[in-house]
Amino acid sequence: MSEQEPLLEMKSISKEYYGIRVLTDVCLNLRRGEILGLVGENGAGKSTLMNILFGMSVISETGGYSGEVCLEGTTVNFQSPFDALAAGIGMVHQEFSLIPGFTATENILLNGEILHDNIVTKVFGPRMKTLDFPAMRAIAKNSIDLLGVDISPDTLVAEMPVGHKQFTELAREIHRPGMKVLVLDEPTAVLTESEAQVLLASLRRLTDTGIAIIFITHRLQEIFDVCNRIVILRDGKVVKEVATTDTTMTQVAELMVGRDLSGHAVATREYDAATETILSVEHLWVDMPGETVRDVSLDVHKGEILGIGGLAGQGKLGIPNGIMGLYAAGGTVRLHDKIVPLNDPAAALAAGMAFVSEDRRGVGLLLEEALDWNIAFTAMQAQNKFMRPLLGGLIKWRDDKAIRDLAQKYVKALDIKCTDTNQPAQELSGGNQQKVCLAKAFAVEPDLLFVSEPTRGIDVGAKSLVLDALRSYNRDKGTTIVMISSELEELRSICDRIAIVDEGRIAGILPPTASAKDFGLLMIGRRTHEEETVNNHD
Amino acid sequence: MTSIRTLIDKAGWPRIIIGLLLLSLFLAAPAVGVRIDQSLTDTIVRFGMNGVLVLGMIPMVQTGCGLNFGLPLGIIAGLLGATLSIEFGLTGAAGFFGAVGLALPFAVLLGWGYGLLLNRVKGDEMMIATYVGFSSVSFMCMMWMLLPYHSPTMVWGYGGTGLRTTISLEGFWLHILDDFLAIRIGQNFKFPTGMILFFALMAFIMWAFFHTKTGTAMTAVGSNPDYARASGVNVDRMRTISVVMSTVYGAIGILVYQQSFGFVQLYNGPFFMALPAVAAILIGGASVNKANITNAVIGTVLFQGILTMTPSVINSAIQSDLSEVVRIIVSDGMIVYALTRSTRKSR
């Protein structure tokens, strides 16, 4: 088997998005009948790599890639997913791409239907061919059976449970006769444990037919269950490629998140756990799509910087969004021992909290308005700042000069690069937009500041500026900061404590000096999984 | 050279082109025997008549409710005010301001309900607004027949019940604003000072409103509702307020229009009143979610100017009476032009 020529080879792939390097010299090869596990933190470059393989248009639109992709020894360069499909590469995405009103059969054979000639085709040509339903059903049935699940080919997709939809999608990819490589992007994320087991079993069966599989997941247990080899990506580089039998889960977790700790400012100061609690959260749930919070209880101490980390989709973003009233939430939140009403952004602001949203362009900014408005607006609306009462307070008149002065102060303090404070926010670069978002929150002068993904999508220089701004704001004003980030290293460089969220719950709270391995294990939910098997009865 | 370029960028090509067209029409007018002073008067009067209606577009555009195609609703409130004022026999200034006062409660109430409706159809406001306008006009067609009005100047002479389609304001408040402090130069030029002053007052109120906390919040709601909500603004409330304001401006606007026009037009009168106002503000440079008073003023001048000048100049040039046809072609053509502009802008 090992002498055999690799089925798929990706040679020194590099890719830049807008000058930011996301993949550097990535090499990957795949043999027939093999399952290759691809793991890495969010942003490690997994999706970009798969997008290159699948010929997604986003790659060519952003300047293409360098390196070479070889399929069965010949170099290929797919211009669209159709080319990739034709060459025998299939992909199952995390989100479903099925038509709800069609049956399983129709979805599986969509655009690959078996056609019949009939009388009309003689006259009007091949567009009038009829579908051969029995033949199609047989094919659909075949590929569903191959997966080892029991789905009727005639069920409407809309009526299926999520698990079955995932299997239908998989069946669609494998029914194609020339299928050689199958990419599965987090296929088990929506499945229950038993469904996931069935899926994993069917993957093994598929490889017997000679298909090779690239399997992306962050549940490491699954990787160890089915994969022959593991490739670990970090910061766009392959940090290790190893046979599953030669490694342990702990080692992989460490490689995934860990960096050399040398030369890194960890634990900025002594942390005193005895300081009073400023915010206490009990049994918080938040219904934020894609970031559901199930049951979070958490105490935030006065004056600290608390980090909240975890993998994407586990609910870390839901926590601040829920507390600030932006998504439907329940539970008890107390600030200074006073209950903060949920689902009411005005009340959360009035209580003395502010929020820098992770969705900078969507929630964080008035893109078409001038900088000074962007910075002053929240403080103006929530606290009546920058208002002059006219006619005995009957009319609250906007004080444009005070707003401009405030904006100028923050432009200087945070070194925001702009022509003047009248410039619309959309004309600024990502890093400067982020500084505007920070200025907006600072202008509220909160007791507690939530900062969500403050460095997402901005370059390295701006990153350190933003982090410095947060650090000095915390130090100078004594403001408590809760920072949510996908980048563990960033949290470790600034936070006093770091909570890791997994499956909508706090998996654990660690000091920033804890080892990468411990963080990794909390993130992949190993500890909670063990607990759950005891506690969870459904 | 650069200053010319920035000027062009600031004004925008559509306004420059239309402005030049208007200018050339004025230049061509004497050659075909159309009096310039008469044309100027017509243009200014038409500007004053339509200005407040166009101002009424601003609040809804600013909160992201889109262009107020439901303007007939506000107009109906204005018509109720006008007919009630006549019914009560109010004349002169008391008649006009009485009509305004009587129209306001209706406008606030209708606007509030209309606002609640639009909050339920976010994203499709302009489509729904169009039908709100149309259906309210049709509903009122029945009501004008049924409502118990008695004033002999308004009800049909033969049946004794139901209001006439057009009611003359002669003897009530005809030209009450037009003639206030009016400046006459020669035989053909009259500057309707009162009406322009009234427009300026309404524009000032609008300007001032957008400098208050609520007005600022409304602008933010239109710019990015999620941002506004995260800043503690009640988005639905701001939208409702904007719809009420637009409706109130519609009601007052039609009264200004009528006092100059001389007639109250009922039944299908309000049917197509929204379109010229929409076209004017778009030509003035507003987009579907950003508008200001300058847009309203420039747009109204250009749109009404073209509408006044084109038919008279073309008529005289080709020596036949095509004024109505030309007017329709020009006005609808401008609306199509303006709407295609705005689509490009919003994408």
Interface residues (C-beta under 8 A of the other chain):
Chain A: M324 L326 P345 A346 A347 A348 L349 A350 F355 S357 D359 G362 V363 G364 L365 L366 L367 E368 E369 W373 F377 T378 M380 Q381 A382 N384 M387 I395 K396 W397 R398 D400
Chain B: H211 T212 K213 T214 G215 T216 A217 T219 A220 S223 N224 D226 Y227 A228 R229 A230 S231 G232 V233 N234 K290
